[in-house]
Amino acid sequence: MEITHTIGRRKTAIARVYIQPGNGNVEVNKKDYKVYFPTLPLQYIVNQAFEITNNKEKYDVKVNVEGGGITGQAEAIRLGITRALVQINGENKPALKAQGLLTRDPRMVERKKPGQKKARKRFQFSKR
């Protein structure tokens, strides 16, 4: 019984994913994922890789996730699970890549610049 460890990231969220053969339990920060992610779209994001590869009830997943918001955390978990499924079985890669799940989304919040209100918004300009 081997445990596969991968990391998924999205914005400032970091998910450490531990996956092993089991019966489909997904635990996020020592809670069931349905408690941690109460809305159906977020639950779908977490399970998306399993549904594409038809592995819904085959693996137990334990996740430690921190940083970011709830959506970023769900997408970080999805990337971690996807990477783990590819590591376990290379035949999963084409189906997951076709759905775009193996791509790490590089978009981050742009930093605030000095002399400006936000990253791009400037203070109000007064001609006189």
C-alpha positions in Angstrom: 0.0 0.0 0.0 2.0 2.9 -1.3 1.2 6.6 -0.7 1.8 9.0 -3.5 2.6 12.6 -2.5 2.2 15.6 -4.8 1.8 19.4 -4.6 -0.7 21.6 -6.3 -0.7 25.4 -6.3 -3.1 28.1 -7.4 -2.6 31.9 -6.7 -1.4 31.8 -3.1 -3.0 28.5 -2.1 -0.7 25.4 -1.7 -2.1 21.9 -1.4 -0.1 18.9 -0.3 -1.9 15.8 -1.5 -1.4 12.3 -0.2 -3.2 9.6 -2.3 -3.4 5.8 -1.6 -5.6 3.0 -2.7 -8.9 3.0 -0.8 -12.6 3.5 -1.1 -13.0 7.1 -2.2 -12.6 9.1 1.0 -11.4 12.7 0.5 -10.2 14.5 3.6 -9.2 18.2 3.5 -7.5 19.6 6.6 -8.8 16.7 8.7 -12.4 17.3 7.6 -14.5 15.6 4.9 -14.3 17.6 1.7 -18.0 18.1 1.6 -17.8 19.9 4.9 -14.7 22.0 3.9 -16.2 22.9 0.5 -20.0 23.3 1.1 -20.9 24.3 -2.5 -21.4 21.8 -5.3 -19.2 23.7 -7.8 -16.2 23.5 -5.5 -16.9 19.8 -4.7 -17.0 19.2 -8.5 -13.6 20.9 -8.9 -12.1 18.6 -6.3 -13.5 15.4 -7.9 -13.0 16.4 -11.5 -9.8 14.4 -12.1 -11.4 11.3 -10.6 -14.4 11.6 -12.9 -12.4 12.0 -16.0 -10.2 9.0 -15.3 -13.1 6.8 -13.9 -11.3 6.4 -10.5 -14.1 7.8 -8.3 -14.1 5.1 -5.6 -10.6 3.7 -6.0 -8.4 6.1 -3.9 -8.4 7.7 -0.5 -7.0 11.3 -0.5 -5.7 13.3 2.4 -4.9 17.0 1.7 -3.2 19.7 3.8 -4.1 23.0 2.1 -3.2 26.6 3.2 -3.2 30.1 1.9 -5.5 31.8 -0.6 -9.3 31.7 -0.8 -11.7 28.8 -1.0 -11.7 28.6 -4.8 -8.0 28.8 -5.1 -7.6 26.0 -2.6 -10.1 23.8 -4.5 -8.2 24.4 -7.7 -4.8 23.7 -6.0 -6.2 20.4 -4.7 -7.5 19.5 -8.2 -3.9 20.1 -9.6 -2.4 18.0 -6.9 -4.8 15.1 -7.4 -4.3 15.3 -11.2 -0.5 15.1 -10.8 -0.9 12.1 -8.4 -3.1 10.2 -10.8 -0.6 10.7 -13.6 2.2 9.6 -11.3 0.3 6.4 -10.4 -0.7 5.6 -13.9 0.7 7.3 -17.0 -2.2 6.2 -19.1 -4.3 8.9 -17.4 -2.2 11.7 -18.8 -3.8 12.3 -22.3 -7.3 12.5 -20.9 -6.4 14.9 -18.1 -4.2 17.0 -20.4 -7.0 17.3 -22.9 -9.2 18.8 -20.2 -6.4 21.3 -19.2 -6.0 19.9 -15.7 -2.2 19.4 -15.8 -1.6 23.1 -16.5 -0.5 25.2 -13.5 -2.4 28.4 -13.7 0.3 31.1 -13.4 -2.0 34.1 -12.8 -1.2 35.9 -9.6 -2.3 39.2 -8.0 -0.2 42.1 -9.4 1.7 44.0 -6.7 0.7 47.4 -5.6 3.0 50.1 -6.9 4.2 53.1 -4.9 2.6 56.4 -5.7 -0.6 54.7 -6.8 -3.8 53.6 -5.1 -3.7 50.0 -6.3 -1.7 48.0 -8.8 -2.9 50.0 -11.8 -5.4 52.5 -10.4 -3.9 55.9 -9.8 -4.8 58.6 -7.3 -7.3 61.2 -8.7 -5.5 63.8 -10.9 -6.3 67.5 -10.4 -5.3 69.9 -13.1 -5.7 72.9 -10.8 
